[in-house]
Amino acid sequence: MGADVDQFMENHGPLGRHEAERKLHRQFKQMPPDMQAFLINPVNIPYLETAKKLSEMDVEKLRQVAENILDITF
């Protein structure tokens, strides 16, 4: 079969979900308090959605968006 047991445990079943939640919690706790507050505030969801879209964007498209924003500010 060749599947890595650790990978299987991370992605399947209650133990895998529990470990994934623990990892997320550890990462969250390592963030500065102001970032934690920003992330848990529901008002900031549109900002987080925008950041996610920007992170998935092609570099050239992202550069074009940045140039357009720069044009608006001048």
N, CA, C, O and CB atoms as a CASP TS submission, in Angstrom:
PFRMAT TS
TARGET T0000
AUTHOR 0000-0000-0000
METHOD Language model
MODEL 1
PARENT N/A
ATOM      1  N   MET     1       0.842  -1.190   0.000  1.00  0.00           N
ATOM      2  CA  MET     1       0.000   0.000   0.000  1.00  0.00           C
ATOM      3  C   MET     1       0.878   1.242   0.000  1.00  0.00           C
ATOM      4  O   MET     1       0.592   2.171  -0.754  1.00  0.00           O
ATOM      5  CB  MET     1      -0.953   0.005   1.218  1.00  0.00           C
ATOM      6  N   GLY     2       1.924   1.306   0.798  1.00  0.00           N
ATOM      7  CA  GLY     2       2.886   2.392   0.740  1.00  0.00           C
ATOM      8  C   GLY     2       2.465   3.688   1.413  1.00  0.00           C
ATOM      9  O   GLY     2       3.193   4.676   1.322  1.00  0.00           O
ATOM     10  N   ALA     3       1.326   3.724   2.080  1.00  0.00           N
ATOM     11  CA  ALA     3       0.871   4.962   2.721  1.00  0.00           C
ATOM     12  C   ALA     3       1.608   5.164   4.040  1.00  0.00           C
ATOM     13  O   ALA     3       1.837   4.211   4.786  1.00  0.00           O
ATOM     14  CB  ALA     3      -0.663   4.932   2.958  1.00  0.00           C
ATOM     15  N   ASP     4       1.973   6.399   4.318  1.00  0.00           N
ATOM     16  CA  ASP     4       2.629   6.747   5.571  1.00  0.00           C
ATOM     17  C   ASP     4       1.591   6.755   6.687  1.00  0.00           C
ATOM     18  O   ASP     4       0.570   7.435   6.581  1.00  0.00           O
ATOM     19  CB  ASP     4       3.343   8.126   5.466  1.00  0.00           C
ATOM     20  N   VAL     5       1.842   6.009   7.746  1.00  0.00           N
ATOM     21  CA  VAL     5       0.888   5.886   8.857  1.00  0.00           C
ATOM     22  C   VAL     5       0.628   7.243   9.509  1.00  0.00           C
ATOM     23  O   VAL     5      -0.514   7.563   9.837  1.00  0.00           O
ATOM     24  CB  VAL     5       1.413   4.889   9.909  1.00  0.00           C
ATOM     25  N   ASP     6       1.687   8.049   9.699  1.00  0.00           N
ATOM     26  CA  ASP     6       1.505   9.365  10.312  1.00  0.00           C
ATOM     27  C   ASP     6       0.592  10.245   9.471  1.00  0.00           C
ATOM     28  O   ASP     6      -0.269  10.939  10.011  1.00  0.00           O
ATOM     29  CB  ASP     6       2.855  10.052  10.509  1.00  0.00           C
ATOM     30  N   GLN     7       0.772  10.222   8.152  1.00  0.00           N
ATOM     31  CA  GLN     7      -0.075  11.023   7.254  1.00  0.00           C
ATOM     32  C   GLN     7      -1.526  10.562   7.354  1.00  0.00           C
ATOM     33  O   GLN     7      -2.443  11.383   7.388  1.00  0.00           O
ATOM     34  CB  GLN     7       0.422  10.917   5.785  1.00  0.00           C
ATOM     35  N   PHE     8      -1.730   9.245   7.402  1.00  0.00           N
ATOM     36  CA  PHE     8      -3.080   8.715   7.531  1.00  0.00           C
ATOM     37  C   PHE     8      -3.730   9.182   8.826  1.00  0.00           C
ATOM     38  O   PHE     8      -4.893   9.586   8.829  1.00  0.00           O
ATOM     39  CB  PHE     8      -3.061   7.192   7.472  1.00  0.00           C
ATOM     40  N   MET     9      -2.986   9.128   9.924  1.00  0.00           N
ATOM     41  CA  MET     9      -3.527   9.523  11.224  1.00  0.00           C
ATOM     42  C   MET     9      -3.854  11.010  11.272  1.00  0.00           C
ATOM     43  O   MET     9      -4.811  11.416  11.931  1.00  0.00           O
ATOM     44  CB  MET     9      -2.542   9.177  12.331  1.00  0.00           C
ATOM     45  N   GLU    10      -3.062  11.824  10.575  1.00  0.00           N
ATOM     46  CA  GLU    10      -3.304  13.261  10.579  1.00  0.00           C
ATOM     47  C   GLU    10      -4.577  13.621   9.824  1.00  0.00           C
ATOM     48  O   GLU    10      -5.213  14.629  10.135  1.00  0.00           O
ATOM     49  CB  GLU    10      -2.119  13.991   9.973  1.00  0.00           C
ATOM     50  N   ASN    11      -4.956  12.825   8.848  1.00  0.00           N
ATOM     51  CA  ASN    11      -6.042  13.209   7.946  1.00  0.00           C
ATOM     52  C   ASN    11      -7.321  12.407   8.124  1.00  0.00           C
ATOM     53  O   ASN    11      -8.323  12.716   7.478  1.00  0.00           O
ATOM     54  CB  ASN    11      -5.586  13.076   6.544  1.00  0.00           C
ATOM     55  N   HIS    12      -7.322  11.387   8.978  1.00  0.00           N
ATOM     56  CA  HIS    12      -8.497  10.520   9.070  1.00  0.00           C
ATOM     57  C   HIS    12      -8.840  10.204  10.518  1.00  0.00           C
ATOM     58  O   HIS    12      -7.967  10.067  11.375  1.00  0.00           O
ATOM     59  CB  HIS    12      -8.264   9.225   8.296  1.00  0.00           C
ATOM     60  N   GLY    13     -10.117  10.097  10.756  1.00  0.00           N
ATOM     61  CA  GLY    13     -10.604   9.627  12.047  1.00  0.00           C
ATOM     62  C   GLY    13     -10.503  10.657  13.156  1.00  0.00           C
ATOM     63  O   GLY    13      -9.907  11.720  12.989  1.00  0.00           O
ATOM     64  N   PRO    14     -11.099  10.320  14.292  1.00  0.00           N
ATOM     65  CA  PRO    14     -11.126  11.239  15.430  1.00  0.00           C
ATOM     66  C   PRO    14      -9.739  11.604  15.941  1.00  0.00           C
ATOM     67  O   PRO    14      -9.510  12.751  16.325  1.00  0.00           O
ATOM     68  CB  PRO    14     -11.924  10.636  16.550  1.00  0.00           C
ATOM     69  N   LEU    15      -8.816  10.661  15.954  1.00  0.00           N
ATOM     70  CA  LEU    15      -7.472  10.967  16.434  1.00  0.00           C
ATOM     71  C   LEU    15      -6.775  11.957  15.500  1.00  0.00           C
ATOM     72  O   LEU    15      -6.091  12.873  15.955  1.00  0.00           O
ATOM     73  CB  LEU    15      -6.642   9.679  16.561  1.00  0.00           C
ATOM     74  N   GLY    16      -6.951  11.767  14.206  1.00  0.00           N
ATOM     75  CA  GLY    16      -6.359  12.684  13.245  1.00  0.00           C
ATOM     76  C   GLY    16      -6.945  14.081  13.373  1.00  0.00           C
ATOM     77  O   GLY    16      -6.218  15.074  13.335  1.00  0.00           O
ATOM     78  N   ARG    17      -8.246  14.152  13.522  1.00  0.00           N
ATOM     79  CA  ARG    17      -8.901  15.460  13.684  1.00  0.00           C
ATOM     80  C   ARG    17      -8.457  16.125  14.982  1.00  0.00           C
ATOM     81  O   ARG    17      -8.201  17.329  15.019  1.00  0.00           O
ATOM     82  CB  ARG    17     -10.440  15.307  13.666  1.00  0.00           C
ATOM     83  N   HIS    18      -8.370  15.340  16.031  1.00  0.00           N
ATOM     84  CA  HIS    18      -7.934  15.885  17.332  1.00  0.00           C
ATOM     85  C   HIS    18      -6.516  16.439  17.218  1.00  0.00           C
ATOM     86  O   HIS    18      -6.240  17.533  17.709  1.00  0.00           O
ATOM     87  CB  HIS    18      -7.997  14.790  18.442  1.00  0.00           C
ATOM     88  N   GLU    19      -5.622  15.701  16.579  1.00  0.00           N
ATOM     89  CA  GLU    19      -4.241  16.162  16.437  1.00  0.00           C
ATOM     90  C   GLU    19      -4.180  17.418  15.573  1.00  0.00           C
ATOM     91  O   GLU    19      -3.401  18.326  15.861  1.00  0.00           O
ATOM     92  CB  GLU    19      -3.360  15.054  15.829  1.00  0.00           C
ATOM     93  N   ALA    20      -4.991  17.481  14.518  1.00  0.00           N
ATOM     94  CA  ALA    20      -5.030  18.676  13.666  1.00  0.00           C
ATOM     95  C   ALA    20      -5.511  19.880  14.468  1.00  0.00           C
ATOM     96  O   ALA    20      -4.974  20.978  14.320  1.00  0.00           O
ATOM     97  CB  ALA    20      -5.949  18.445  12.440  1.00  0.00           C
ATOM     98  N   GLU    21      -6.519  19.684  15.316  1.00  0.00           N
ATOM     99  CA  GLU    21      -7.017  20.779  16.157  1.00  0.00           C
ATOM    100  C   GLU    21      -5.960  21.233  17.160  1.00  0.00           C
ATOM    101  O   GLU    21      -5.816  22.428  17.418  1.00  0.00           O
ATOM    102  CB  GLU    21      -8.290  20.345  16.899  1.00  0.00           C
ATOM    103  N   ARG    22      -5.228  20.290  17.720  1.00  0.00           N
ATOM    104  CA  ARG    22      -4.158  20.646  18.660  1.00  0.00           C
ATOM    105  C   ARG    22      -3.073  21.453  17.960  1.00  0.00           C
ATOM    106  O   ARG    22      -2.550  22.416  18.520  1.00  0.00           O
ATOM    107  CB  ARG    22      -3.548  19.380  19.293  1.00  0.00           C
ATOM    108  N   LYS    23      -2.737  21.062  16.738  1.00  0.00           N
ATOM    109  CA  LYS    23      -1.722  21.786  15.976  1.00  0.00           C
ATOM    110  C   LYS    23      -2.187  23.213  15.686  1.00  0.00           C
ATOM    111  O   LYS    23      -1.420  24.164  15.838  1.00  0.00           O
ATOM    112  CB  LYS    23      -1.406  21.048  14.659  1.00  0.00           C
ATOM    113  N   LEU    24      -3.448  23.356  15.268  1.00  0.00           N
ATOM    114  CA  LEU    24      -3.987  24.695  15.015  1.00  0.00           C
ATOM    115  C   LEU    24      -3.968  25.539  16.285  1.00  0.00           C
ATOM    116  O   LEU    24      -3.625  26.721  16.246  1.00  0.00           O
ATOM    117  CB  LEU    24      -5.419  24.602  14.466  1.00  0.00           C
ATOM    118  N   HIS    25      -4.333  24.936  17.398  1.00  0.00           N
ATOM    119  CA  HIS    25      -4.348  25.656  18.668  1.00  0.00           C
ATOM    120  C   HIS    25      -2.943  26.122  19.045  1.00  0.00           C
ATOM    121  O   HIS    25      -2.762  27.257  19.486  1.00  0.00           O
ATOM    122  CB  HIS    25      -4.930  24.770  19.781  1.00  0.00           C
ATOM    123  N   ARG    26      -1.947  25.248  18.872  1.00  0.00           N
ATOM    124  CA  ARG    26      -0.559  25.633  19.171  1.00  0.00           C
ATOM    125  C   ARG    26      -0.115  26.790  18.279  1.00  0.00           C
ATOM    126  O   ARG    26       0.518  27.734  18.753  1.00  0.00           O
ATOM    127  CB  ARG    26       0.391  24.426  18.988  1.00  0.00           C
ATOM    128  N   GLN    27      -0.445  26.717  16.985  1.00  0.00           N
ATOM    129  CA  GLN    27      -0.066  27.792  16.071  1.00  0.00           C
ATOM    130  C   GLN    27      -0.754  29.102  16.446  1.00  0.00           C
ATOM    131  O   GLN    27      -0.138  30.167  16.401  1.00  0.00           O
ATOM    132  CB  GLN    27      -0.411  27.411  14.628  1.00  0.00           C
ATOM    133  N   PHE    28      -2.025  29.019  16.815  1.00  0.00           N
ATOM    134  CA  PHE    28      -2.775  30.204  17.221  1.00  0.00           C
ATOM    135  C   PHE    28      -2.142  30.839  18.455  1.00  0.00           C
ATOM    136  O   PHE    28      -1.979  32.058  18.518  1.00  0.00           O
ATOM    137  CB  PHE    28      -4.245  29.845  17.498  1.00  0.00           C
ATOM    138  N   LYS    29      -1.784  30.006  19.440  1.00  0.00           N
ATOM    139  CA  LYS    29      -1.209  30.510  20.686  1.00  0.00           C
ATOM    140  C   LYS    29       0.173  31.136  20.479  1.00  0.00           C
ATOM    141  O   LYS    29       0.609  31.944  21.298  1.00  0.00           O
ATOM    142  CB  LYS    29      -1.115  29.386  21.701  1.00  0.00           C
ATOM    143  N   GLN    30       0.862  30.774  19.401  1.00  0.00           N
ATOM    144  CA  GLN    30       2.172  31.358  19.114  1.00  0.00           C
ATOM    145  C   GLN    30       2.064  32.746  18.482  1.00  0.00           C
ATOM    146  O   GLN    30       3.056  33.471  18.399  1.00  0.00           O
ATOM    147  CB  GLN    30       2.958  30.439  18.196  1.00  0.00           C
ATOM    148  N   MET    31       0.872  33.112  18.041  1.00  0.00           N
ATOM    149  CA  MET    31       0.668  34.429  17.435  1.00  0.00           C
ATOM    150  C   MET    31       0.597  35.508  18.513  1.00  0.00           C
ATOM    151  O   MET    31       0.209  35.236  19.650  1.00  0.00           O
ATOM    152  CB  MET    31      -0.617  34.441  16.582  1.00  0.00           C
ATOM    153  N   PRO    32       0.974  36.736  18.146  1.00  0.00           N
ATOM    154  CA  PRO    32       0.843  37.842  19.103  1.00  0.00           C
ATOM    155  C   PRO    32      -0.634  38.047  19.478  1.00  0.00           C
ATOM    156  O   PRO    32      -1.522  37.768  18.672  1.00  0.00           O
ATOM    157  CB  PRO    32       1.441  39.154  18.508  1.00  0.00           C
ATOM    158  N   PRO    33      -0.891  38.531  20.688  1.00  0.00           N
ATOM    159  CA  PRO    33      -2.273  38.728  21.146  1.00  0.00           C
ATOM    160  C   PRO    33      -3.122  39.600  20.214  1.00  0.00           C
ATOM    161  O   PRO    33      -4.311  39.338  20.035  1.00  0.00           O
ATOM    162  CB  PRO    33      -2.260  39.345  22.514  1.00  0.00           C
ATOM    163  N   ASP    34      -2.517  40.631  19.621  1.00  0.00           N
ATOM    164  CA  ASP    34      -3.318  41.483  18.730  1.00  0.00           C
ATOM    165  C   ASP    34      -3.749  40.725  17.480  1.00  0.00           C
ATOM    166  O   ASP    34      -4.838  40.968  16.959  1.00  0.00           O
ATOM    167  CB  ASP    34      -2.527  42.736  18.332  1.00  0.00           C
ATOM    168  N   MET    35      -2.906  39.802  16.987  1.00  0.00           N
ATOM    169  CA  MET    35      -3.279  38.993  15.823  1.00  0.00           C
ATOM    170  C   MET    35      -4.370  37.998  16.201  1.00  0.00           C
ATOM    171  O   MET    35      -5.297  37.767  15.424  1.00  0.00           O
ATOM    172  CB  MET    35      -2.047  38.248  15.254  1.00  0.00           C
ATOM    173  N   GLN    36      -4.267  37.408  17.390  1.00  0.00           N
ATOM    174  CA  GLN    36      -5.307  36.499  17.864  1.00  0.00           C
ATOM    175  C   GLN    36      -6.649  37.225  17.937  1.00  0.00           C
ATOM    176  O   GLN    36      -7.673  36.700  17.499  1.00  0.00           O
ATOM    177  CB  GLN    36      -4.934  35.917  19.243  1.00  0.00           C
ATOM    178  N   ALA    37      -6.635  38.426  18.492  1.00  0.00           N
ATOM    179  CA  ALA    37      -7.871  39.209  18.611  1.00  0.00           C
ATOM    180  C   ALA    37      -8.449  39.525  17.236  1.00  0.00           C
ATOM    181  O   ALA    37      -9.663  39.471  17.039  1.00  0.00           O
ATOM    182  CB  ALA    37      -7.611  40.513  19.387  1.00  0.00           C
ATOM    183  N   PHE    38      -7.581  39.853  16.291  1.00  0.00           N
ATOM    184  CA  PHE    38      -8.037  40.152  14.931  1.00  0.00           C
ATOM    185  C   PHE    38      -8.686  38.916  14.306  1.00  0.00           C
ATOM    186  O   PHE    38      -9.748  39.015  13.692  1.00  0.00           O
ATOM    187  CB  PHE    38      -6.856  40.642  14.056  1.00  0.00           C
ATOM    188  N   LEU    39      -8.058  37.770  14.458  1.00  0.00           N
ATOM    189  CA  LEU    39      -8.559  36.543  13.833  1.00  0.00           C
ATOM    190  C   LEU    39      -9.898  36.088  14.385  1.00  0.00           C
ATOM    191  O   LEU    39     -10.715  35.548  13.639  1.00  0.00           O
ATOM    192  CB  LEU    39      -7.558  35.443  14.006  1.00  0.00           C
ATOM    193  N   ILE    40     -10.142  36.290  15.663  1.00  0.00           N
ATOM    194  CA  ILE    40     -11.394  35.793  16.242  1.00  0.00           C
ATOM    195  C   ILE    40     -12.541  36.792  16.147  1.00  0.00           C
ATOM    196  O   ILE    40     -13.672  36.460  16.501  1.00  0.00           O
ATOM    197  CB  ILE    40     -11.175  35.426  17.682  1.00  0.00           C
ATOM    198  N   ASN    41     -12.271  38.006  15.678  1.00  0.00           N
ATOM    199  CA  ASN    41     -13.328  39.014  15.551  1.00  0.00           C
ATOM    200  C   ASN    41     -14.094  38.783  14.246  1.00  0.00           C
ATOM    201  O   ASN    41     -13.517  38.927  13.168  1.00  0.00           O
ATOM    202  CB  ASN    41     -12.731  40.459  15.591  1.00  0.00           C
ATOM    203  N   PRO    42     -15.379  38.428  14.320  1.00  0.00           N
ATOM    204  CA  PRO    42     -16.162  38.145  13.115  1.00  0.00           C
ATOM    205  C   PRO    42     -16.209  39.317  12.121  1.00  0.00           C
ATOM    206  O   PRO    42     -16.380  39.100  10.921  1.00  0.00           O
ATOM    207  CB  PRO    42     -17.567  37.772  13.509  1.00  0.00           C
ATOM    208  N   VAL    43     -16.061  40.525  12.602  1.00  0.00           N
ATOM    209  CA  VAL    43     -16.070  41.694  11.716  1.00  0.00           C
ATOM    210  C   VAL    43     -14.925  41.621  10.704  1.00  0.00           C
ATOM    211  O   VAL    43     -15.017  42.202   9.623  1.00  0.00           O
ATOM    212  CB  VAL    43     -15.969  42.995  12.540  1.00  0.00           C
ATOM    213  N   ASN    44     -13.853  40.916  11.048  1.00  0.00           N
ATOM    214  CA  ASN    44     -12.670  40.852  10.192  1.00  0.00           C
ATOM    215  C   ASN    44     -12.698  39.730   9.156  1.00  0.00           C
ATOM    216  O   ASN    44     -11.734  39.563   8.408  1.00  0.00           O
ATOM    217  CB  ASN    44     -11.461  40.696  11.040  1.00  0.00           C
ATOM    218  N   ILE    45     -13.772  38.966   9.101  1.00  0.00           N
ATOM    219  CA  ILE    45     -13.857  37.861   8.142  1.00  0.00           C
ATOM    220  C   ILE    45     -13.642  38.330   6.700  1.00  0.00           C
ATOM    221  O   ILE    45     -12.924  37.658   5.960  1.00  0.00           O
ATOM    222  CB  ILE    45     -15.212  37.170   8.263  1.00  0.00           C
ATOM    223  N   PRO    46     -14.229  39.451   6.264  1.00  0.00           N
ATOM    224  CA  PRO    46     -13.961  39.885   4.883  1.00  0.00           C
ATOM    225  C   PRO    46     -12.471  40.153   4.611  1.00  0.00           C
ATOM    226  O   PRO    46     -11.988  39.893   3.509  1.00  0.00           O
ATOM    227  CB  PRO    46     -14.760  41.143   4.580  1.00  0.00           C
ATOM    228  N   TYR    47     -11.754  40.662   5.597  1.00  0.00           N
ATOM    229  CA  TYR    47     -10.315  40.879   5.429  1.00  0.00           C
ATOM    230  C   TYR    47      -9.580  39.545   5.273  1.00  0.00           C
ATOM    231  O   TYR    47      -8.684  39.413   4.440  1.00  0.00           O
ATOM    232  CB  TYR    47      -9.746  41.664   6.629  1.00  0.00           C
ATOM    233  N   LEU    48      -9.966  38.571   6.077  1.00  0.00           N
ATOM    234  CA  LEU    48      -9.339  37.257   6.003  1.00  0.00           C
ATOM    235  C   LEU    48      -9.643  36.572   4.678  1.00  0.00           C
ATOM    236  O   LEU    48      -8.772  35.925   4.097  1.00  0.00           O
ATOM    237  CB  LEU    48      -9.804  36.384   7.159  1.00  0.00           C
ATOM    238  N   GLU    49     -10.884  36.714   4.194  1.00  0.00           N
ATOM    239  CA  GLU    49     -11.244  36.140   2.895  1.00  0.00           C
ATOM    240  C   GLU    49     -10.443  36.796   1.777  1.00  0.00           C
ATOM    241  O   GLU    49      -9.993  36.123   0.849  1.00  0.00           O
ATOM    242  CB  GLU    49     -12.752  36.302   2.632  1.00  0.00           C
ATOM    243  N   THR    50     -10.266  38.117   1.868  1.00  0.00           N
ATOM    244  CA  THR    50      -9.474  38.835   0.865  1.00  0.00           C
ATOM    245  C   THR    50      -8.022  38.385   0.906  1.00  0.00           C
ATOM    246  O   THR    50      -7.409  38.172  -0.141  1.00  0.00           O
ATOM    247  CB  THR    50      -9.562  40.355   1.088  1.00  0.00           C
ATOM    248  N   ALA    51      -7.471  38.238   2.095  1.00  0.00           N
ATOM    249  CA  ALA    51      -6.083  37.782   2.230  1.00  0.00           C
ATOM    250  C   ALA    51      -5.917  36.381   1.646  1.00  0.00           C
ATOM    251  O   ALA    51      -4.904  36.095   1.008  1.00  0.00           O
ATOM    252  CB  ALA    51      -5.649  37.794   3.713  1.00  0.00           C
ATOM    253  N   LYS    52      -6.896  35.512   1.855  1.00  0.00           N
ATOM    254  CA  LYS    52      -6.837  34.158   1.303  1.00  0.00           C
ATOM    255  C   LYS    52      -6.844  34.209  -0.220  1.00  0.00           C
ATOM    256  O   LYS    52      -6.057  33.523  -0.872  1.00  0.00           O
ATOM    257  CB  LYS    52      -8.019  33.306   1.817  1.00  0.00           C
ATOM    258  N   LYS    53      -7.731  35.019  -0.785  1.00  0.00           N
ATOM    259  CA  LYS    53      -7.791  35.146  -2.253  1.00  0.00           C
ATOM    260  C   LYS    53      -6.486  35.697  -2.804  1.00  0.00           C
ATOM    261  O   LYS    53      -5.992  35.218  -3.825  1.00  0.00           O
ATOM    262  CB  LYS    53      -8.962  36.056  -2.673  1.00  0.00           C
ATOM    263  N   LEU    54      -5.920  36.704  -2.136  1.00  0.00           N
ATOM    264  CA  LEU    54      -4.655  37.283  -2.595  1.00  0.00           C
ATOM    265  C   LEU    54      -3.532  36.256  -2.530  1.00  0.00           C
ATOM    266  O   LEU    54      -2.678  36.220  -3.416  1.00  0.00           O
ATOM    267  CB  LEU    54      -4.291  38.515  -1.755  1.00  0.00           C
ATOM    268  N   SER    55      -3.520  35.425  -1.499  1.00  0.00           N
ATOM    269  CA  SER    55      -2.453  34.432  -1.354  1.00  0.00           C
ATOM    270  C   SER    55      -2.524  33.347  -2.427  1.00  0.00           C
ATOM    271  O   SER    55      -1.520  32.704  -2.731  1.00  0.00           O
ATOM    272  CB  SER    55      -2.520  33.795   0.023  1.00  0.00           C
ATOM    273  N   GLU    56      -3.712  33.146  -2.998  1.00  0.00           N
ATOM    274  CA  GLU    56      -3.892  32.124  -4.035  1.00  0.00           C
ATOM    275  C   GLU    56      -3.714  32.684  -5.443  1.00  0.00           C
ATOM    276  O   GLU    56      -3.726  31.936  -6.420  1.00  0.00           O
ATOM    277  CB  GLU    56      -5.266  31.496  -3.911  1.00  0.00           C
ATOM    278  N   MET    57      -3.550  34.002  -5.541  1.00  0.00           N
ATOM    279  CA  MET    57      -3.497  34.669  -6.833  1.00  0.00           C
ATOM    280  C   MET    57      -2.143  34.501  -7.507  1.00  0.00           C
ATOM    281  O   MET    57      -1.103  34.471  -6.850  1.00  0.00           O
ATOM    282  CB  MET    57      -3.811  36.137  -6.671  1.00  0.00           C
ATOM    283  N   ASP    58      -2.179  34.392  -8.829  1.00  0.00           N
ATOM    284  CA  ASP    58      -0.970  34.358  -9.636  1.00  0.00           C
ATOM    285  C   ASP    58      -0.152  35.624  -9.380  1.00  0.00           C
ATOM    286  O   ASP    58      -0.721  36.698  -9.189  1.00  0.00           O
ATOM    287  CB  ASP    58      -1.315  34.219 -11.140  1.00  0.00           C
ATOM    288  N   VAL    59       1.166  35.506  -9.374  1.00  0.00           N
ATOM    289  CA  VAL    59       2.050  36.627  -9.056  1.00  0.00           C
ATOM    290  C   VAL    59       1.817  37.812  -9.986  1.00  0.00           C
ATOM    291  O   VAL    59       1.787  38.954  -9.530  1.00  0.00           O
ATOM    292  CB  VAL    59       3.505  36.187  -9.134  1.00  0.00           C
ATOM    293  N   GLU    60       1.654  37.562 -11.270  1.00  0.00           N
ATOM    294  CA  GLU    60       1.433  38.660 -12.219  1.00  0.00           C
ATOM    295  C   GLU    60       0.104  39.365 -11.955  1.00  0.00           C
ATOM    296  O   GLU    60       0.026  40.592 -12.021  1.00  0.00           O
ATOM    297  CB  GLU    60       1.467  38.134 -13.660  1.00  0.00           C
ATOM    298  N   LYS    61      -0.928  38.599 -11.661  1.00  0.00           N
ATOM    299  CA  LYS    61      -2.232  39.180 -11.346  1.00  0.00           C
ATOM    300  C   LYS    61      -2.151  39.990 -10.051  1.00  0.00           C
ATOM    301  O   LYS    61      -2.726  41.074  -9.951  1.00  0.00           O
ATOM    302  CB  LYS    61      -3.307  38.074 -11.225  1.00  0.00           C
ATOM    303  N   LEU    62      -1.446  39.466  -9.080  1.00  0.00           N
ATOM    304  CA  LEU    62      -1.270  40.171  -7.811  1.00  0.00           C
ATOM    305  C   LEU    62      -0.525  41.483  -8.025  1.00  0.00           C
ATOM    306  O   LEU    62      -0.874  42.504  -7.433  1.00  0.00           O
ATOM    307  CB  LEU    62      -0.514  39.290  -6.802  1.00  0.00           C
ATOM    308  N   ARG    63       0.501  41.453  -8.873  1.00  0.00           N
ATOM    309  CA  ARG    63       1.254  42.667  -9.182  1.00  0.00           C
ATOM    310  C   ARG    63       0.335  43.708  -9.842  1.00  0.00           C
ATOM    311  O   ARG    63       0.425  44.899  -9.544  1.00  0.00           O
ATOM    312  CB  ARG    63       2.457  42.340 -10.106  1.00  0.00           C
ATOM    313  N   GLN    64      -0.538  43.253 -10.730  1.00  0.00           N
ATOM    314  CA  GLN    64      -1.481  44.157 -11.404  1.00  0.00           C
ATOM    315  C   GLN    64      -2.442  44.796 -10.393  1.00  0.00           C
ATOM    316  O   GLN    64      -2.725  45.992 -10.470  1.00  0.00           O
ATOM    317  CB  GLN    64      -2.281  43.393 -12.489  1.00  0.00           C
ATOM    318  N   VAL    65      -2.934  44.003  -9.462  1.00  0.00           N
ATOM    319  CA  VAL    65      -3.821  44.532  -8.422  1.00  0.00           C
ATOM    320  C   VAL    65      -3.085  45.586  -7.597  1.00  0.00           C
ATOM    321  O   VAL    65      -3.641  46.645  -7.307  1.00  0.00           O
ATOM    322  CB  VAL    65      -4.338  43.390  -7.506  1.00  0.00           C
ATOM    323  N   ALA    66      -1.839  45.301  -7.220  1.00  0.00           N
ATOM    324  CA  ALA    66      -1.047  46.246  -6.428  1.00  0.00           C
ATOM    325  C   ALA    66      -0.832  47.547  -7.198  1.00  0.00           C
ATOM    326  O   ALA    66      -0.920  48.632  -6.622  1.00  0.00           O
ATOM    327  CB  ALA    66       0.311  45.625  -6.044  1.00  0.00           C
ATOM    328  N   GLU    67      -0.549  47.444  -8.501  1.00  0.00           N
ATOM    329  CA  GLU    67      -0.363  48.642  -9.321  1.00  0.00           C
ATOM    330  C   GLU    67      -1.648  49.455  -9.400  1.00  0.00           C
ATOM    331  O   GLU    67      -1.608  50.684  -9.346  1.00  0.00           O
ATOM    332  CB  GLU    67       0.103  48.261 -10.731  1.00  0.00           C
ATOM    333  N   ASN    68      -2.776  48.786  -9.526  1.00  0.00           N
ATOM    334  CA  ASN    68      -4.069  49.490  -9.567  1.00  0.00           C
ATOM    335  C   ASN    68      -4.355  50.189  -8.256  1.00  0.00           C
ATOM    336  O   ASN    68      -4.877  51.304  -8.254  1.00  0.00           O
ATOM    337  CB  ASN    68      -5.202  48.519  -9.891  1.00  0.00           C
ATOM    338  N   ILE    69      -4.027  49.561  -7.149  1.00  0.00           N
ATOM    339  CA  ILE    69      -4.222  50.213  -5.848  1.00  0.00           C
ATOM    340  C   ILE    69      -3.310  51.431  -5.746  1.00  0.00           C
ATOM    341  O   ILE    69      -3.721  52.482  -5.256  1.00  0.00           O
ATOM    342  CB  ILE    69      -3.942  49.222  -4.679  1.00  0.00           C
ATOM    343  N   LEU    70      -2.083  51.286  -6.206  1.00  0.00           N
ATOM    344  CA  LEU    70      -1.151  52.416  -6.187  1.00  0.00           C
ATOM    345  C   LEU    70      -1.669  53.577  -7.031  1.00  0.00           C
ATOM    346  O   LEU    70      -1.544  54.738  -6.642  1.00  0.00           O
ATOM    347  CB  LEU    70       0.227  51.978  -6.690  1.00  0.00           C
ATOM    348  N   ASP    71      -2.250  53.259  -8.188  1.00  0.00           N
ATOM    349  CA  ASP    71      -2.830  54.307  -9.045  1.00  0.00           C
ATOM    350  C   ASP    71      -3.960  55.046  -8.330  1.00  0.00           C
ATOM    351  O   ASP    71      -4.099  56.261  -8.474  1.00  0.00           O
ATOM    352  CB  ASP    71      -3.356  53.698 -10.360  1.00  0.00           C
ATOM    353  N   ILE    72      -4.755  54.323  -7.569  1.00  0.00           N
ATOM    354  CA  ILE    72      -5.886  54.937  -6.853  1.00  0.00           C
ATOM    355  C   ILE    72      -5.391  55.904  -5.786  1.00  0.00           C
ATOM    356  O   ILE    72      -6.024  56.931  -5.541  1.00  0.00           O
ATOM    357  CB  ILE    72      -6.775  53.852  -6.209  1.00  0.00           C
ATOM    358  N   THR    73      -4.276  55.591  -5.153  1.00  0.00           N
ATOM    359  CA  THR    73      -3.806  56.393  -4.031  1.00  0.00           C
ATOM    360  C   THR    73      -3.057  57.651  -4.454  1.00  0.00           C
ATOM    361  O   THR    73      -2.734  58.481  -3.604  1.00  0.00           O
ATOM    362  CB  THR    73      -2.923  55.563  -3.160  1.00  0.00           C
ATOM    363  N   PHE    74      -2.774  57.812  -5.741  1.00  0.00           N
ATOM    364  CA  PHE    74      -2.088  59.026  -6.207  1.00  0.00           C
ATOM    365  C   PHE    74      -3.020  59.977  -6.853  1.00  0.00           C
ATOM    366  O   PHE    74      -2.600  61.046  -7.298  1.00  0.00           O
ATOM    367  CB  PHE    74      -0.996  58.691  -7.161  1.00  0.00           C
TER
END
